[in-house]
Amino acid sequence: MNEFFKEVDQNDVGKVLRDVFISKYTTYKVGGLVKAIIYPKNIDKLVLLCKLIKKYNIKYKVLGNGSNVLFSDKTYDGILIKLDEFNKIEFIDNKVRCGAGASLMKVAKESVKRGLAGLEFASGIPGTIGGAIYMNAGAYKSDMGYITRNVKVLTDDLKIITLTNEEMDFHYRSSFLQKHPNYICLEAFLSLKKGDKVALEEIVKDRRNRRLKSQPLAYPSAGSVFRNPENSDPAGKLIEDLGLKGLTKGGAEVSMVHANFVINKANASAKDIHDLILFVHDAVKEHYGIDLKVEQEFVNWE
């Protein structure tokens, strides 16, 4: 791996942080060491980095804001790529072109400021555009699939192509990119609608107040743990009705505020959180016969 890092430095790919704890870069505030986090300067440098990854057979993962992942406590024997430099936001009439590293909340806020409707659901989702596209992030019966016109991606054979909304195959918390994990989202082109700025601001304010009352925002978490099952009560109600609110494993707890949140209440390890999620999953399956799907991505648990 030393030769790999030597070439990364020689080619001025971007900022490199060596031997850092992933816990600093995830909203759960857990995760072991990673060999390096690399921030490519631009698309050309990202392509070059991907070539070096292939050349030296380096394990890697693209990480956004770390708001929907659970890394294990083990060392991640590879690199993380962060696209923080890909953060340009450009409004063209009622459209917005945004880089994969742009903050989803910032794009939503800027849209509302311009009286553009369609992104109000995202005003409280702490992810990047790339992560939101990958997960098809959503709330309040809307998601990225409703507003994404097309997505520019880097393919696994290092070609830059544009995928249409239809090709992105958006469904509830899923997209084409989840089925093609070696593709990297570079930017998205979103299509919004003209709206009333004051009315949109009121919607965002109301939803912020609802979040403050209904979500455990005082503790590290990664949002809703489980997807809501079809033709059943929401996951949170199923968990609450089993009396699992407040259940703890180590420093992890099923939130007393919202049962579909697991929080890092007292310096939890990744294993604490992981084991608690699996316990809740198995309890719901045993009692209701419902196989809840975990919304968060488990990384480095092999």
Stockholm file with secondary structure:
# STOCKHOLM 1.0

chainA/1-302         MNEFFKEVDQNDVGKVLRDVFISKYTTYKVGGLVKAIIYPKNIDKLVLLCKLIKKYNIKYKVLGNGSNVLFSDKTYDGILIKLDEFNKIEFIDNKVRCGAGASLMKVAKESVKRGLAGLEFASGIPGTIGGAIYMNAGAYKSDMGYITRNVKVLTDDLKIITLTNEEMDFHYRSSFLQKHPNYICLEAFLSLKKGDKVALEEIVKDRRNRRLKSQPLAYPSAGSVFRNPENSDPAGKLIEDLGLKGLTKGGAEVSMVHANFVINKANASAKDIHDLILFVHDAVKEHYGIDLKVEQEFVNWE
#=GR chainA/1-302 SS CHHHHHHHHHTTCEEEEEEEEGGGGSTTCCCCEEEEEEEESSHHHHHHHHHHHHHHTCCEEECSSSSSEEECSSCEEEEEECCTTCCCEEEETTEEEEETTSBHHHHHHHHHHTTEESCGGGTTCCCBHHHHHHHTCEETTEEGGGTEEEEEEECTTSCEEEEEHHHHTCBTTBCHHHHCTTCEEEEEEEECEECCHHHHHHHHHHHHHHHHHHSCTTSCCCSCSBCCCTTSCCHHHHHHHTTCTTCEETTEEECSSCTTCEEECSSCCHHHHHHHHHHHHHHHHHHHCCCCCBCSEEESCC
#=GC SS_cons         CHHHHHHHHHTTCEEEEEEEEGGGGSTTCCCCEEEEEEEESSHHHHHHHHHHHHHHTCCEEECSSSSSEEECSSCEEEEEECCTTCCCEEEETTEEEEETTSBHHHHHHHHHHTTEESCGGGTTCCCBHHHHHHHTCEETTEEGGGTEEEEEEECTTSCEEEEEHHHHTCBTTBCHHHHCTTCEEEEEEEECEECCHHHHHHHHHHHHHHHHHHSCTTSCCCSCSBCCCTTSCCHHHHHHHTTCTTCEETTEEECSSCTTCEEECSSCCHHHHHHHHHHHHHHHHHHHCCCCCBCSEEESCC
//
